[in-house]
Amino acid sequence: MQAIKVKSRFNWLLPVKAGLLAGVIALLLALVGIVEIANQRPVIPGVLSVGQTLLLLPFLWAGYRAVRQAGSGEEAPPRFWLFVNGALAGLLTGALLTALLLVGKWINLRTVFINASPELYNLLTMGAGPAGVGILVPMIAGLVLGVVVAAISLLPERMRGSVVLGLSLIPVLAILSSALFAGRGLSIGSAIAVFVAATGGSYLWSIMQARVKERINNHPAGQRAAQWSRWALPVLIIALLPLLGKYPSEVMDMVGLYALMGLGLNIVVGFAGLLDLGYVAFFAIGAYVMGVLTSPEIGWTGIHLGFWGALPFAVITATLAGIILGIPVLGMRGDYLAIVTLGFGEIIRLVVLSDWLKPYIGGSNGITRIPKAVIGPLEFGTPQTLYYLIVAGCLIVAFASVRLKPSRLGRAWMALREDEDVAQAMGINLVRTKLLAFATGATFAGLSGAIFASKLTSIYPHSFNFMVSINVLCLIIVGGMGSIPGAIVGSLALVGLPELLREFTEYRLWVYGAALVFMMLNRPEGLVPEARRRLELHESEVESLDESGEKHVTVPG
Amino acid sequence: MEQGRATMLAPACSRLLAKFRLKPARNLECRSWASAAQAGLAHSKTWPRYKDVYKGRIMLQRLTRRVSGTTVSMWLIGLVILAVVAYGTYKTLALGKYSLANWTDLIIYGVAQGSVYALIALGYTLVYGILRMINFAHSEVFMSGPFIGYFVATSLDQAGFLDRQPVIGLAIVLLVAMLTSLTIAVLLERIAYRPLRRAPRLVPLITAIGASFFLQYTFRGLFGSGIKGYPEIEQLKGTWPLAGGVNILKTQVVVIVAAVIMLAGLYYFVQRTKTGKAMQAVSEDKDIAALMGIDVDHIIVVTFAVGGALAGAAGVLYVLLFRQVHFFMGFIPGIKAFTAAVLGGIGNVVGAMLGGLVLGIAESLFPNLVLDGLGIPAPYQLKDALAFILLVLILIFRPTGILGERLAAKKA
């Protein structure tokens, strides 16, 4: 007992560690330049910008970590120490930024760190400037934030959740409004209104939830309505999205194309466990076949089809390419497969780019004047109309994935993913199963590529670089490998958000990289995980529960 | 439990099956042969005849089993490629477009390039040998060294120190670069890889890809996206004459000599020192090495550190050849160095050195030697594609590499 008491006493190390780590993150955010760029977008004009919000995150994280760790001992420390913990962590985070200000005051850091500009210093001091007392602003802010975090952590659980939701909704709404409708963020009044409404609403909901649900379930009409709304609501939202205007439809088009590819790669990586880093090759093949067969610029084929005439060829060529590129890698696993497929993707891009094939596929000039898709009088020319074409493609592909997953083939893929040797021993034909995975994935990418070509009406080799493969891979990982809704959610999060926040284009891959590492370390199963995969990745936890006999986990699906 | 027993039995079964070259589903004849022998038929008069018949059948079966459709098509592809290469070479040589001096130049260039690849490849190979994972972010470890070294080099240059004391100046830049790369490699291991050591195989690989992008764009964000030109050292400009009227660039000599020294040093370190031997032991079997009293975590950190330092040094040598740094500069050399590591047999230290040299020479010779003869315009554009094709071909036809063990089939 004595030992435990000693342990639960105030531990200086926790807040110091959390604070310093968060400080390093804050420094990185500041010096990388993302804060400065985000500063142009206001959350509440004149009060808070997205950049400042971003900079607040490490402070909040430091405070949260310090407070949570302090509170997690055997015996909860007195409240006073929680405040000290949070304040200390925040203070240290701020101290590192202050150190940057101090150094920046004497030395011109800009020769090395291009973003260490006076604007950044101004931002860090909240407009007070790095001279005089302004230099202490980050530390004071850290102190206040740490105390605030500690105070929030002391709220009862329900209310805490509501407050956090209300606070985080303010920047989200502000960003959405400014990105979609060219607004200037929220005014102070509306920010308070949002906070009050969201906090109050979610608090009320958390109290009333059970009763409301019970009432709906007891009433037959309510039941029906609930069932209907489960289907009708998403359908309605999807169908009506283009009404938002041209720009949101454009964004949704890209999201849809990436979701198409994501669903395809999901089969290769998520279902069959074959890490394909050259997935862009099939996207390129679909686009190029579409371009070569339809563009009036390319004369050597002597064929000029319309979109619908060329589409089957594009898709079938991609499928065949999937099989052809699949054959040599049949015997490879894991890392080797990843590198070889990466090699394939690069080979195809470099060959397309070279002068060698220029007379046939345009070389670095690309192919232009690819026609739009037309059905009768309807031309899929505007982003709004194209959106429906893409949604139709997504629906077909999603339907195929949903049906494939529990099929014999789908189960064979998953067996392959778990253990290739065992799968073979169980009588699964490895060659056939793997090739089918590659072919299916390639088909979907080919479809996406064909639509992409007709969307842009011109294609260049530069559109088909390694980054596309990485984007697609990221989105299925963030969404959840092997999960079909995951591919769509991932595409919304990783393609839709950056399209909305155009000024972050430069930082897109930076954030992707961080997201990949973070997801793998903390939530390898993704945002919308597949049931089986979640169990697999948390195998040890499940097992330990099983052994202790306290909780028996049944495998769903 | 059941699975546990199966995994315990599996190696024994597979060894048995491999020994007799059997496959579980197709050995019906063999089994009947065996049971016939057991039943004492072997002593009967009819047996020898049956035995011969069975033997013949089994041999035929073995043959057909080994030579499946895919294998045949693969070998056909291989033969076609060989024929194309031979034809291209013949045409180029027959045309006589290049003189001997041209070829020597290309080879020297290839050796210089290849020794840089070899240094980077060592980082891949060392880490792969121990963790069985491709450190995808190694190319960024390589990039980071000369990138930070650039700031030191420019300030030294502005002070005039680099021209007055080129050796010391270069050594300082080299040291800074090595330290930077080492730090990044160790941090990478600590933050991104160590928590995932027991995770499924794809997980650390994806982390590595993420870390690679994160590092690239961190450097871009911190230091800008422009290409930064390295200062030139006065004493290293120009050429030295070599026998036969061939001139060799001074930088190339420095690069080759420095690379050879480092490669020899690394070889000594791995083969002779205690830490090096511990590294070998860990790469052989982590658990047993731990039982022998080796601190596995420590050895892994050392491996990352050594690989990182070599990558940093390689970066400085690379910069001596090309005189510029860029946040994306690691990608292509990284992939090529990986190719080199695979070419030599991944996990094999000498193999990585050899693979680097072979790749460097092949890459500088091939476009002119083969593609030119085939009449492809602007063959140098396809230089990078060639490296990738080479990688794919090795992995298909000889995944063990030049000096590799049986790693590929088992662990890859």
Interface residues (C-beta under 8 A of the other chain):
Chain A: L28 L31 V32 G33 I34 T111 V112 F113 I114 N115 V269 G273 L275 L277 I327 P328 V329 L330 G331 M332 R333 G334 D335 Y336 A338 I339 V340 L342 G343 F344 E346 I347 L350 V351 L353 S354 D355 W356 D421 A425 V431 I470 L473 C474 I477 E506 Y507 L509 W510 Y512 G513 A514 A515 L516 V517 M520 L521 P524 E536 L537
Chain B: A10 P24 T70 S73 M74 I77 Y128 M133 I134 F151 I191 A192 P195 L196 A199 P200 R201 L202 V203 P204 L205 I206 T207 I209 G210 A211 S212 F213 F214 L215 Q216 Y217 T218 R220 G221 L222 F223 G224 S225 I335 F338 V342 I376 P377 A378 Q381 L382 D384 A385 F388 I389 L391 V392 L395 I396 P399 A408 A409 A412
